[in-house]
């Protein structure tokens, strides 16, 4: 913590016009999957998108100079670094000062970045940054044990950003800065409450303006790091995994610090006046936290948010202050008096970790266990269905879904002494399911849950027009299990089995059971 | 709110008429077309006939149509419950109603069908009763059926329509017979036989007679019927045998008051033209009153 404050203080002493005549490049990588032995991350891709948005909106990175890669492979990352390096080299040849930022959110383990089934050694990434043809190279890693990247042969992490010393130089900043979200033996943690990893969330909040302790409308590398360090350590201190300590390697020469974001291009945003005090959380329309402001009385603070509608909340004792704000070109002042006081139960961020939606299409069959029931009454049926599922809405790894299915077929009814009667039958089903996902590996998920369905069956006898059409409908409770194999970012193959109970009471009362088997393809929405 | 509750209750129940046993009951009930008199198709156009058209055989078709209409009228009552879900189900019985007779205000109708199973569990006998009442009067049978065999298409049965009951309840039509009419059928072997017993009655446009039809699988058959001859004023009782293609022969006699004249033989070809006439009484129009009348040759008979 002291180190972070030292960084912050050092940054306050320095203010440089960093963005002038500069050309900035950014590679932003977010990958939820780390291959064997890892569990899918929930917010890595969202973290990457947030950082991409901030860097291109406030970080001076032009859209054509930015690369956002999700669900990446190591080869794609290597190619992107080479690609951006070539652009940086070309810019340097034209006399531009160049900055290359590489941000990564994903798995890291045993000294490697885990990119799906591929790996990229941290040493390789560090060397790639070390050798990249840009004046300033910044690596921001939000992954477990990512602090290992700061352990470089011949290079020792500096105790703090030695900005004062650097300021004595006559040249602009040049060199390498590596910031990792956790030390080499720590896990980097995600938070369902904020819907992001702790480190990226606070780094993003800082870059949006809360780290601007100098109040000059610019967030420097030192300010951002100091802010993210303090908030990450503070907020993870009470978690089950324990405090998470970001680390850095600073090998930056030349004058002054690097400005990461400049708030002035964004004319709108939220302004927290000097009198405001407390932790304000800003949520987007999906109730996901986009920024936090840890406000102390006496300073005005501005968050340079993109235009849009937001909810600002502040917890105060046993109640909540809530307010809807619309951000456009003009700053919007947030004062407690303009927020409405609500009970804590109205917290809009509950469940804001974000439900994930998916659509599953299935084809399969239905089979009643009782042989007599299969005789024309409930014959084996082919079924096609679709299900809309919501995950992590009711709780972590909990999912619920609504499904409909249609099916039918032809069958033969056999009655004693009667010529077999051909029949055609139709079946409609609609159900609601609740289940829990168990992640077996990066790509394999086992699910177990319960389902309540409405079942409608109808049949007719084409060769016996004298016989009336018949139908039956009821509610059937049951259990279901599924095995899901994720084979791409959005697509998964699903094998599902259900066992249901059905009470039949037309020809006497019978307790029947049936099974449904289905194979399907699941498409994840809104990633 | 009430509709929401009703919908929820409906969803929560196990409802419907999906029943194999209902099917087992219903397939035992004979269908109209199964009990129809089915004569060979009529020739598309009447050719010029050497002797003349077979008028007696032509009357078989109109009589058959009247019988079919009578059968339809009787079985329409049976059909009325086919599309209705039973009101109550027991292992070996089904009951529909009582429910109001939509065509006769104040009349309640009830249908009960029972069955008996043999040792193997196969139905061998069904009893079908349609009763009606004008409350507070008691139910009296309008129709009784007894069907043997698990399915009508290969079964034997008897259906009795109690016109005396419908007259008692005041729901009879003016053309209905006054006494019971009975249908007997045997679809268990070749030929399929159907008879309409109107011996003590007249009705459905038919004179009192025991009408009988036998149809073979290959299309040939026999039809016994009677009809009033408008020319002679006599009642003709006819026994007709026909081939699948429509040629045939008949023997008829004429009941003219107390006098019985017979037998007269006629044969005809597939075009409906007489090929042979042996009519000692010149009842055949082509005899022009000459007795005895012998036209054509008997070798032309099928």
Boltz contact constraints between the chains, C-beta under 6 A:
constraints:
  - contact:
      token1: [A, 376]
      token2: [B, 20]
      max_distance: 6.0
  - contact:
      token1: [A, 377]
      token2: [B, 20]
      max_distance: 6.0
  - contact:
      token1: [A, 415]
      token2: [B, 24]
      max_distance: 6.0
  - contact:
      token1: [A, 416]
      token2: [B, 121]
      max_distance: 6.0
  - contact:
      token1: [A, 416]
      token2: [B, 122]
      max_distance: 6.0
  - contact:
      token1: [A, 417]
      token2: [B, 122]
      max_distance: 6.0
  - contact:
      token1: [A, 417]
      token2: [B, 150]
      max_distance: 6.0
  - contact:
      token1: [A, 418]
      token2: [B, 27]
      max_distance: 6.0
  - contact:
      token1: [A, 418]
      token2: [B, 150]
      max_distance: 6.0
  - contact:
      token1: [A, 418]
      token2: [B, 151]
      max_distance: 6.0
  - contact:
      token1: [A, 466]
      token2: [B, 31]
      max_distance: 6.0
  - contact:
      token1: [A, 466]
      token2: [B, 82]
      max_distance: 6.0
  - contact:
      token1: [A, 467]
      token2: [B, 26]
      max_distance: 6.0
  - contact:
      token1: [A, 468]
      token2: [B, 83]
      max_distance: 6.0
  - contact:
      token1: [A, 470]
      token2: [B, 17]
      max_distance: 6.0
  - contact:
      token1: [A, 470]
      token2: [B, 18]
      max_distance: 6.0
  - contact:
      token1: [A, 471]
      token2: [B, 16]
      max_distance: 6.0
  - contact:
      token1: [A, 472]
      token2: [B, 16]
      max_distance: 6.0
  - contact:
      token1: [A, 472]
      token2: [B, 18]
      max_distance: 6.0
  - contact:
      token1: [A, 473]
      token2: [B, 15]
      max_distance: 6.0
  - contact:
      token1: [A, 473]
      token2: [B, 16]
      max_distance: 6.0
  - contact:
      token1: [A, 474]
      token2: [B, 14]
      max_distance: 6.0
  - contact:
      token1: [A, 475]
      token2: [B, 12]
      max_distance: 6.0
  - contact:
      token1: [A, 503]
      token2: [B, 14]
      max_distance: 6.0
  - contact:
      token1: [A, 505]
      token2: [B, 14]
      max_distance: 6.0
  - contact:
      token1: [A, 506]
      token2: [B, 18]
      max_distance: 6.0
  - contact:
      token1: [A, 506]
      token2: [B, 19]
      max_distance: 6.0
  - contact:
      token1: [A, 507]
      token2: [B, 19]
      max_distance: 6.0
  - contact:
      token1: [A, 507]
      token2: [B, 21]
      max_distance: 6.0
